[in-house]
Amino acid sequence: MIATHNPGKLAELRELLAPYGIAAQSAGELGLSEPKETGKTFAANARIKAMAAAKATDRPAFADDSGLVVDALGGEPGIHSARWAGPDKDFRFAMNRIQTRLIERGARNAEQRRAHFIAALCLAWPDGHVEQFEGRVDGVAAWPPRGDQGFGYDPLFLPDGFDRTFGQMSAEEKHGLPPKGKGLSHRARAFMKLADACLRSA
């Protein structure tokens, strides 16, 4: 089980699981309700989602909670990254909101616009056992947003050492796993830790 209703996130997680011969259904595909994310951290919210899906299906469940943390905004949007996009999941609106707040704070150059993505992954079993892992990638909240690949805030995020945003990178460039990819994204970095601990290559 992949405990998500987000099609972009589902596609990435399935691509990460594929080399291990693991096929998965999603909470959205099964019509499961989304639990309230009442945690104060990414890890806590990932745990809530994974445990809810594991209990509802009596199968191991895999959940991600991730978001963009902008230093000049005091860590916002952080765990509220999806909520900033509103009920219609309008991330263009959310990116404009970030830009407006950064300009209000005088954050115009790259050093003033430092940001990072965090992904917390949780693997939960129906008996209550859980394993949790976290990945992070640092960069800059670029403007204007560039690219139409990926999802969410990807067009806004320019990772350190690159001249293209996540929105301009192919799936393999962004979250492809070694040896083909570099495991660049926050989600890939968290997943590599999870795979080392819990999965065996097919």
Buried (B, 14 or more C-beta within 10 A) or exposed (E): BBBBBBEBBBEBBBBBBEBEEBEBBBBBEEEBEEBEBEBEBBBBBBBBBBBBBBBBBEBBBBBBBBBBBBBBBEBBBBBEBBEBBEEEEEBEEBBBBBBEBBEEBEBEEEEBBBBBBBBBBBBBBBEEEBBBBBBBBBBBBBBEBBBEBBBBBBBBBBBEEBEBBBBBBEBEBBBBBEEEBBBBBBBBBBBBBBBEEBBEEE
